Amino acid sequence: MNPVVVIGAGPQGLAAAAHLIERGLDPIVLESGDATASAVAEWGHVRLFSPWTELTDAASRHLLEPTGWSAPTQGYPTGAQWIEQYLAPLAEALGDRVRYGARVVGVGRKGRDLSVDDGRAEQPFVVHVERADGTEERIEASAVIDASGTWRTPSPAGADGLPALGESAATDAGLLEHRMPAIEDASALAGQHVVVVGNGHSAATTIGILSRVAKREPGTRITWVLRRGTVGNTFGGGSADELPQRGALGQRAKKAVEDGLVDLVTGFRTEQVVLAAGEAVLVAEDGRRLAPAARVFVATGFRPDLSFLSEIRLDLDMRLQAPSKIAAEVDPNVHSCGSVRATGAADLEQPEPGFYIVGAKSYGRAPTFLALTGFEQVRSVVAAIAGDREAAERVDLVLPDTGVCGGSGLFDAPDESASAGSCCAPAPQLIQLGVGSAS
């Protein structure tokens, strides 16, 4: 029997492999980076707002425990600690089932292009891989689990979803970055003007890191740019959030604004980034210009890379690019009170039998994903692949409440009307990314 190919050696990809082994199935995990969880490593300095008890997967623990490993139970790890204490040991336990420097460039059906119906489902998948040394490989698979995430396809600063004019040039010049800075990066910008664009947890994390520098170096200026016309959900659910560190993250950012460490600019939709004298100037669609900045950090979310799935039949929501069956649950435009429900194989299956999108990528452009969600997804999906429909249909997870209610409100509604149509308190739905304050 052909193996099951898992795309991505991050938290969900590795967990999927552990579940497949537990079910007696043979996984191959393809990772484009040269090490385990290479995307997590890029924000390794950031502390997660989920505790250790929510950051390990059951099948993975079963695989690791015979090696003498024990699951951490206290505290909130950074991304680097998550790798060192859990993900790297898990990858080591999986051994040569994990292949590094293996970038998936295409997935299809053997002998069938997208348009062919006849005998399609009976054919194995073919996964085309480009290796770091330039060689190519073609792997036949009985099923494919896409856990490639969204980290390497960040959304641009441009307000229309496309890069702003000059954004690419500013990126190439090192003046604009689509990442969260480490404290060392922020310290190097002391005494200068820094701009943060975005409304989610990555933006709040960046504000928290930069404001620590501004406290020490009063000459440091921070401008926080929001596209929408109100502050609205920017500061999250506070003490009502069932993940305390997630709630505290927004409150720390709010305090930085209230203390005058951060200037908050609303309704600023970036049209152009102008390079001038070694600095970047953001220009809005309405003509407003920010003061020249030594660095611009863009934290406007992420989007799925669908380029290598052009020969796979997909049913995705046209707005979020998430599987259609879960789009309404995760849509930040309309999402209502409480947590997003857990999702499983029935929600994630595609018109292409045996192909599943899991992890952050399953939420498309929606920013409400938690590690717990991904672990439940892969448990259910692997059960479905193994033919255990009862286990696939069972829900073993209740997600923590965000502490806020309602949709994101009208894009330009004043604060007092932003909750129109929501189901409970006036605060609109929290937008989250899954990581918290810097260590």
C-alpha positions as CSV (number, residue, x, y, z in Angstrom):
1,M,0.0,0.0,0.0
2,N,1.2,3.5,-0.8
3,P,2.2,5.7,2.1
4,V,0.2,8.7,3.3
5,V,2.0,11.9,2.5
6,V,1.9,14.7,5.0
7,I,3.0,18.1,3.8
8,G,4.8,20.1,6.5
9,A,6.8,19.0,9.6
10,G,5.2,21.6,12.0
11,P,3.0,20.8,15.0
12,Q,0.0,19.4,13.0
13,G,2.1,17.6,10.4
14,L,4.1,15.8,13.0
15,A,1.0,14.9,15.0
16,A,-0.6,13.5,11.9
17,A,2.4,11.3,11.4
18,A,2.1,10.0,15.0
19,H,-1.6,9.2,14.5
20,L,-0.9,7.4,11.3
21,I,1.7,5.2,12.9
22,E,-0.7,4.5,15.8
23,R,-3.2,3.4,13.2
24,G,-0.7,1.1,11.5
25,L,-0.3,3.3,8.5
26,D,3.0,4.5,6.9
27,P,3.5,8.3,6.8
28,I,6.0,10.3,4.8
29,V,6.4,13.9,6.1
30,L,7.7,16.4,3.6
31,E,9.3,19.6,5.0
32,S,10.5,22.4,2.8
33,G,12.8,23.7,5.6
34,D,16.0,22.2,6.7
35,A,14.8,21.5,10.2
36,T,11.8,20.6,12.3
37,A,9.0,23.2,12.5
38,S,11.1,25.7,10.5
39,A,8.2,28.2,10.4
40,V,7.8,28.0,14.2
41,A,11.6,28.6,14.5
42,E,11.1,32.0,12.7
43,W,9.0,33.2,15.7
44,G,10.9,31.2,18.3
45,H,11.4,34.3,20.5
46,V,7.6,34.7,20.9
47,R,5.8,33.2,23.9
48,L,2.6,31.3,23.1
49,F,-0.6,32.2,24.9
50,S,-1.6,28.5,25.1
51,P,-0.2,26.6,28.1
52,W,2.0,23.5,27.7
53,T,-1.0,21.3,28.5
54,E,-2.7,22.4,25.3
55,L,0.4,22.2,23.1
56,T,1.1,18.4,22.9
57,D,-0.9,15.8,21.0
58,A,-2.0,12.5,22.5
59,A,-0.7,10.2,19.8
60,S,2.6,12.1,19.8
61,R,2.9,11.6,23.6
62,H,2.3,7.9,23.1
63,L,5.1,7.8,20.6
64,L,7.5,9.8,22.7
65,E,7.0,8.4,26.2
66,P,8.8,5.1,25.6
67,T,12.0,7.1,24.8
68,G,12.0,8.6,28.3
69,W,10.4,11.9,27.3
70,S,7.8,13.4,29.6
71,A,5.3,16.1,28.6
72,P,5.9,19.5,30.1
73,T,2.9,20.6,32.2
74,Q,3.7,24.0,33.6
75,G,4.0,27.4,32.0
76,Y,3.8,29.0,28.5
77,P,6.7,28.1,26.1
78,T,8.2,30.3,23.5
79,G,8.3,28.9,20.0
80,A,11.9,27.9,20.5
81,Q,11.0,26.0,23.7
82,W,8.1,24.3,21.9
83,I,10.5,23.0,19.3
84,E,13.3,22.0,21.7
85,Q,11.1,20.3,24.3
86,Y,8.5,18.7,22.1
87,L,8.6,19.1,18.3
88,A,12.3,18.2,17.8
89,P,12.1,15.1,20.0
90,L,8.9,14.1,18.1
91,A,10.6,14.5,14.7
92,E,13.5,12.4,16.0
93,A,11.2,9.7,17.1
94,L,9.6,9.7,13.6
95,G,13.1,9.2,12.2
96,D,13.6,9.0,8.4
97,R,9.8,9.3,7.9
98,V,10.5,13.1,8.0
99,R,12.3,14.4,4.9
100,Y,13.8,17.8,5.1
101,G,14.6,20.2,2.2
102,A,11.7,18.7,0.3
103,R,9.4,21.3,-1.1
104,V,6.1,20.1,-2.5
105,V,5.5,21.8,-5.9
106,G,2.4,19.9,-7.1
107,V,-0.2,17.3,-6.0
108,G,-2.4,15.4,-8.5
109,R,-3.8,12.0,-9.4
110,K,-1.7,9.5,-11.3
111,G,-2.5,9.8,-15.0
112,R,-5.4,12.2,-14.5
113,D,-5.3,16.0,-14.8
114,L,-7.9,18.1,-13.1
115,S,-10.5,17.7,-15.8
116,V,-10.6,13.9,-16.0
117,D,-13.4,12.1,-14.1
118,D,-13.0,8.5,-15.4
119,G,-11.3,6.3,-12.8
120,R,-10.0,9.3,-10.9
121,A,-10.7,8.1,-7.4
122,E,-9.1,4.7,-8.0
123,Q,-5.7,6.3,-8.9
124,P,-3.1,7.1,-6.3
125,F,-2.1,10.6,-5.6
126,V,1.2,11.8,-7.1
127,V,3.2,14.4,-5.1
128,H,5.9,16.3,-6.9
129,V,8.8,17.4,-4.8
130,E,11.8,19.6,-5.4
131,R,14.8,18.9,-3.2
132,A,17.2,21.4,-1.8
133,D,19.9,20.1,-4.2
134,G,17.7,20.8,-7.2
135,T,16.7,17.2,-7.9
136,E,13.1,16.3,-8.4
137,E,11.0,13.4,-7.0
138,R,7.6,12.0,-7.6
139,I,5.9,10.1,-4.7
140,E,2.7,8.0,-5.0
141,A,0.4,8.3,-2.0
142,S,-2.8,6.7,-0.8
143,A,-3.9,9.9,0.8
144,V,-2.5,13.4,1.3
145,I,-2.7,15.6,4.4
146,D,-1.8,19.2,3.7
147,A,-0.4,20.7,7.0
148,S,1.8,23.3,5.3
149,G,0.4,26.2,7.2
150,T,0.3,29.8,6.1
151,W,3.4,31.4,7.7
152,R,5.4,31.9,4.5
153,T,2.5,33.6,2.7
154,P,1.9,36.7,4.8
155,S,-0.7,39.2,3.7
156,P,0.7,42.5,2.4
157,A,0.5,46.0,3.9
158,G,-1.6,47.1,0.9
159,A,-5.2,47.7,1.9
160,D,-6.7,46.0,-1.1
161,G,-5.0,42.7,-0.4
162,L,-2.3,43.4,-3.0
163,P,1.2,44.7,-2.1
164,A,1.2,48.5,-1.8
165,L,3.1,50.4,-4.5
166,G,6.7,50.3,-3.4
167,E,6.1,47.6,-0.7
168,S,8.4,45.0,-2.5
169,A,11.1,47.6,-2.9
170,A,10.9,48.5,0.8
171,T,11.1,44.8,1.7
172,D,14.1,44.3,-0.4
173,A,15.7,47.4,1.2
174,G,15.2,45.9,4.7
175,L,12.8,48.7,5.7
176,L,9.6,46.7,5.7
177,E,9.3,43.2,7.3
178,H,6.4,40.7,7.5
179,R,7.4,39.3,10.9
180,M,7.5,40.0,14.7
181,P,10.8,41.4,15.9
182,A,12.8,40.0,18.7
183,I,13.7,42.3,21.6
184,E,17.2,42.6,20.1
185,D,15.7,43.8,16.8
186,A,13.6,46.3,18.6
187,S,16.5,47.5,20.8
188,A,18.4,48.3,17.6
189,L,15.6,50.7,16.6
190,A,15.8,52.7,19.9
191,G,15.3,56.4,19.4
192,Q,13.8,56.0,16.0
193,H,10.3,55.9,14.5
194,V,8.8,52.5,14.0
195,V,5.4,51.7,12.3
196,V,3.3,48.5,13.0
197,V,0.5,47.7,10.6
198,G,-2.2,45.2,11.6
199,N,-5.0,44.4,14.1
200,G,-4.3,40.8,15.3
201,H,-2.2,39.2,18.0
202,S,1.0,39.4,15.9
203,A,0.5,43.2,15.8
204,A,-0.2,43.3,19.6
205,T,2.8,41.2,20.2
206,T,5.0,43.5,18.2
207,I,3.6,46.5,20.0
208,G,4.4,44.9,23.3
209,I,8.0,44.2,22.2
210,L,8.6,47.7,20.9
211,S,6.9,49.4,23.8
212,R,9.4,47.8,26.2
213,V,12.2,49.6,24.2
214,A,10.2,52.9,24.2
215,K,10.0,52.8,28.0
216,R,13.8,52.7,28.2
217,E,14.4,55.0,25.4
218,P,11.9,57.9,25.4
219,G,13.0,59.1,22.0
220,T,11.5,56.0,20.4
221,R,8.3,56.6,18.5
222,I,5.8,53.9,17.7
223,T,2.9,54.3,15.3
224,W,0.2,51.6,15.2
225,V,-1.8,51.6,12.0
226,L,-5.3,50.1,11.8
227,R,-7.1,49.8,8.5
228,R,-10.6,50.0,9.9
229,G,-12.0,53.2,11.2
230,T,-12.5,52.1,14.8
231,V,-10.4,50.6,17.6
232,G,-13.1,48.0,18.0
233,N,-11.7,44.5,18.7
234,T,-8.1,45.5,18.7
235,F,-7.5,44.9,22.4
236,G,-9.3,41.6,22.7
237,G,-11.4,40.0,25.5
238,G,-9.3,40.9,28.5
239,S,-10.2,39.0,31.7
240,A,-13.2,37.4,29.9
241,D,-10.8,35.4,27.7
242,E,-10.6,31.7,28.8
243,L,-6.9,31.8,27.7
244,P,-5.6,34.3,30.2
245,Q,-2.3,35.0,28.4
246,R,-4.3,35.8,25.2
247,G,-6.5,38.2,27.0
248,A,-3.5,39.8,28.8
249,L,-1.7,40.4,25.5
250,G,-4.3,42.8,24.2
251,Q,-4.5,44.6,27.5
252,R,-0.7,45.2,27.6
253,A,-1.0,46.7,24.1
254,K,-3.9,48.9,25.2
255,K,-1.9,50.2,28.2
256,A,1.0,51.1,25.9
257,V,-1.4,53.2,23.9
258,E,-2.9,54.8,27.1
259,D,0.5,55.5,28.5
260,G,1.5,57.4,25.4
261,L,4.1,55.0,24.2
262,V,2.2,54.2,21.0
263,D,0.3,56.5,18.6
264,L,-2.8,54.7,17.3
265,V,-3.9,55.7,13.8
266,T,-7.3,54.3,12.5
267,G,-8.8,54.2,9.0
268,F,-5.4,54.2,7.4
269,R,-5.4,52.0,4.3
270,T,-1.9,51.9,2.8
271,E,-1.7,52.6,-0.9
272,Q,2.0,53.3,-1.3
273,V,5.3,52.9,0.5
274,V,7.8,55.6,-0.5
275,L,11.5,55.3,0.2
276,A,13.2,58.5,1.2
277,A,16.6,59.0,2.7
278,G,16.9,55.5,4.0
279,E,13.5,55.4,5.6
280,A,10.0,54.3,4.6
281,V,6.9,56.6,4.4
282,L,3.5,55.0,4.3
283,V,0.9,56.8,2.2
284,A,-2.8,56.1,2.6
285,E,-5.5,56.0,0.0
286,D,-6.9,59.2,1.3
287,G,-3.5,61.0,0.9
288,R,-2.4,60.9,4.5
289,R,1.3,60.3,5.0
290,L,3.0,59.0,8.1
291,A,6.3,60.3,9.4
292,P,9.3,58.6,7.9
293,A,10.0,55.3,9.7
294,A,13.2,53.4,10.2
295,R,11.3,50.2,10.0
296,V,7.7,49.0,9.2
297,F,6.5,45.7,10.7
298,V,3.5,44.4,8.8
299,A,1.2,42.0,10.8
300,T,-1.8,41.8,8.6
301,G,-2.4,38.1,8.8
302,F,-1.6,35.2,6.5
303,R,-3.2,33.4,3.5
304,P,-2.9,29.8,2.2
305,D,-0.6,28.9,-0.6
306,L,-2.8,27.1,-3.1
307,S,-0.3,27.2,-6.0
308,F,0.7,23.5,-5.7
309,L,-2.9,22.3,-5.5
310,S,-4.0,23.4,-9.0
311,E,-4.6,19.8,-10.0
312,I,-6.6,18.9,-6.9
313,R,-10.4,19.4,-6.8
314,L,-11.1,21.7,-3.9
315,D,-14.2,23.2,-2.4
316,L,-13.0,26.4,-0.8
317,D,-14.9,29.5,0.4
318,M,-14.4,32.3,-2.1
319,R,-13.6,34.9,0.6
320,L,-11.5,33.0,3.1
321,Q,-10.0,30.3,0.9
322,A,-10.9,27.8,3.7
323,P,-12.8,24.6,3.2
324,S,-16.4,25.7,2.6
325,K,-17.9,23.5,5.4
326,I,-16.0,25.5,8.1
327,A,-15.9,28.9,6.6
328,A,-18.9,30.3,8.3
329,E,-17.5,29.1,11.7
330,V,-14.2,30.9,11.3
331,D,-15.3,34.0,9.3
332,P,-14.2,37.1,11.2
333,N,-16.9,39.1,9.4
334,V,-19.7,37.2,11.0
335,H,-18.4,34.9,13.8
336,S,-20.6,35.2,16.8
337,C,-20.3,34.5,20.6
338,G,-18.0,32.0,22.1
339,S,-15.3,29.8,20.7
340,V,-15.1,28.4,17.2
341,R,-16.3,24.8,17.3
342,A,-13.9,22.0,16.8
343,T,-13.6,20.7,13.2
344,G,-12.9,17.2,11.9
345,A,-12.7,15.1,8.8
346,A,-16.3,15.7,7.7
347,D,-15.6,19.4,7.7
348,L,-12.2,19.2,6.0
349,E,-12.7,16.5,3.3
350,Q,-12.5,17.8,-0.2
351,P,-14.2,16.7,-3.5
352,E,-10.9,14.9,-4.1
353,P,-11.3,11.7,-1.9
354,G,-8.4,11.2,0.5
355,F,-7.1,14.8,0.4
356,Y,-7.4,16.9,3.5
357,I,-6.3,20.4,4.5
358,V,-5.5,20.7,8.2
359,G,-3.9,23.1,10.6
360,A,-3.7,26.9,10.1
361,K,-4.2,26.4,6.4
362,S,-7.6,24.9,7.0
363,Y,-8.7,28.3,8.3
364,G,-7.6,30.0,5.1
365,R,-7.3,33.8,5.7
366,A,-9.2,33.6,9.0
367,P,-7.0,34.3,12.0
368,T,-8.6,32.3,14.8
369,F,-6.6,29.1,14.8
370,L,-5.3,27.3,17.9
371,A,-3.0,24.3,18.2
372,L,-5.7,22.4,20.0
373,T,-7.9,22.7,16.9
374,G,-5.2,21.2,14.7
375,F,-4.6,18.2,17.0
376,E,-8.3,17.4,17.0
377,Q,-8.4,17.8,13.2
378,V,-5.5,15.3,12.5
379,R,-7.0,12.8,15.0
380,S,-10.3,12.9,13.1
381,V,-8.7,12.9,9.6
382,V,-6.4,10.0,10.3
383,A,-9.3,8.0,11.7
384,A,-11.2,8.7,8.5
385,I,-8.2,7.6,6.4
386,A,-8.0,4.4,8.4
387,G,-11.7,3.7,7.8
388,D,-12.8,4.3,11.4
389,R,-15.8,6.5,10.7
390,E,-17.1,6.5,14.3
391,A,-13.8,7.9,15.6
392,A,-13.7,10.4,12.7
393,E,-17.1,11.7,13.5
394,R,-16.5,12.0,17.3
395,V,-15.6,15.4,18.7
396,D,-13.0,15.2,21.5
397,L,-12.5,18.9,22.1
398,V,-14.2,22.0,23.4
399,L,-12.2,25.1,22.6
400,P,-11.7,28.0,25.1
401,D,-13.9,31.0,24.7
402,T,-12.3,34.2,23.4
403,G,-14.2,36.4,25.8
404,V,-15.7,38.6,23.1
405,C,-18.8,38.4,20.9
406,G,-20.2,39.4,17.6
407,G,-18.8,39.8,14.1
408,S,-16.1,42.3,13.2
409,G,-18.8,45.0,12.8
410,L,-19.1,47.5,10.0
411,F,-15.8,48.3,8.5
412,D,-16.1,52.0,9.2
413,A,-18.8,52.0,11.9
414,P,-18.2,54.3,14.9
415,D,-17.3,52.4,18.1
416,E,-20.8,52.7,19.6
417,S,-22.4,51.0,16.6
418,A,-19.7,48.4,15.9
419,S,-21.7,45.8,17.8
420,A,-24.9,46.0,15.8
421,G,-26.3,42.6,15.2
422,S,-24.0,40.9,17.7
423,C,-25.4,38.3,20.1
424,C,-24.2,39.7,23.4
425,A,-21.7,42.2,24.8
426,P,-20.7,45.2,22.7
427,A,-17.1,44.1,22.0
428,P,-16.7,42.7,18.5
429,Q,-15.0,39.4,17.7
430,L,-11.3,39.0,18.7
431,I,-8.9,38.4,15.9
432,Q,-6.2,36.1,17.0
433,L,-3.1,34.4,15.5
434,G,-2.1,31.9,18.1
435,V,1.0,33.4,19.7
436,G,1.5,35.7,22.6
437,S,3.9,38.0,24.3
438,A,7.6,37.9,23.9
439,S,9.6,36.2,26.6
